[in-house]
Every structure is written in C-alpha cells, then in structure tokens.
C-alpha cells in the first residue's frame, strides 16, 4: 500500500553517433591550427629570413627595445652600435625587427 511497484525501464538506444560525436573535437583542432599554429610558424619563418638577410648598416630594434645600427655580423651574433663609440654584441635571435633606413636619424 505504501510501497510503489518498481517497473523495468525501456532499454536505452544504442550509442551509434560515430563521427558526429567527434565533430566538435575535430572543429576545435581545426580552429586551433588555423588561428594559432599556422600564423606562428609563418612568423617564425619570416623572422628567420630576416635574420639571415642582416647586413652591416641595417637599423634594428632588439627585443630589449634598443635601437641601433648593425656594425658587425657574425654567425650567431651581431654587433649593434647604439651610439657613437658604444657597441654591444647581441645574439641574432635578439633582433626583433629591421627598421627602414634613416629611422634612427629621424628620431634623434
């Protein structure tokens, strides 16, 4: 009287989604690739080409923010003249960008 009858539930449908279950994961991986990995590898290639093309007289900005003119180019290092008679040697990878000619003169 106080206890209700327990009836068996119907069998659950078979999980046969297959590819549709993985579709959101595939979409997430595709977005990650096109929004993050691909542009980053493109920038890395451009930076490598820029470093290989460095030559004496180029005006550069280092990752530390110093502006200078390339005075010597070695295999892994670059001599950067920050001011008259002040030259520092930095790794090539520390060069952030190459500036157009005359940029340093226009700033001073």
N, C-alpha and C positions, 0 to 999 in steps of 0.2 A: 504494500500500500504506500509506504513512504519511499521505497526504493524504486527508481525507474528502470525500465528494461534497457539493456545495452544492445544496440543493433550494430551489425557489422557495416563499415563504411564501404562505399564502392571503391574498386581498385583505381589507383592513380594512373593517369595516362602515361605511356612510355615516354621517356625523355629522348626525343629524336630530333632535336633542334639542329645538331651538326654544325655546319659552317655559320649559321645565324647566331649561335652562341658566342663565337669568336669574332664576329664582325666589329663590335666596339673596340676590342683589343687591337685588331688589325688597323682600324681607323686611327687609334691613338698612336700607334707606332709610325704610321704614315705621316701624321701631323708632326710628331717629334722629329722625324727625319727631315722633312721639308722646311720646318721652322727653325730648327736648331743645328743639326749636324751638317747639313749641306751648306748653309751660309758660312758656318765656322770654318769648314775645310776650304771654301773658296777664299776667305780672308787670309787663311794661313798660306795658301799658295801665292797670293798676291804679295804678302809680306816677304816671303822667301825670294821671289823675283826681284822685289825692290832692294833687298839686302845684297843680292848678287850683282846688281847694277850700280851699287855705290861706287863713287869715284871721287878723287881729290877735287875739292872746290864745291861739292854739294852742300847745301844748307839743310841741316837736320834738326829734329826735335827728339830728345831722348825720352825714355819712359819716366825719368825723374823731372822732366819739364825744362831742361836746359836747352837753349838754342845755341847752335854753333855751326862752324864750317868744318867739313872733313879735311884734315891735313894729311893724314896717312891712312892707308888701307892695308891691313894685314889679313891673314887667312880667317881668323876668328875674332879679331879686334879691329877697332877703328880709333884713330887719333882725332879728337874733336877739339878745335880751337874755340874756346868760349869767349875770349877777349884777347887783346894783344899780349903776347908772351904768356898766356895761360892756356895750356893744353892738357886735356885729360884723355886717358885711354879707356874706352868702354868696349864691352862685348858688342858684336854686331846685333845680337838679338835685343839689345837695349835701345836700339834706334827705333823710334815709334813711327816717324814719317819723314819724308823728304819734302822740303819746302820749295816753292818756286824761287828762282834766282832773284836776289835783291830784297828778299823779305826782311832779313836782319837789318839791312841798311835803312829800310823804310820805318822800322820800329824804333831805332835809336834816335 
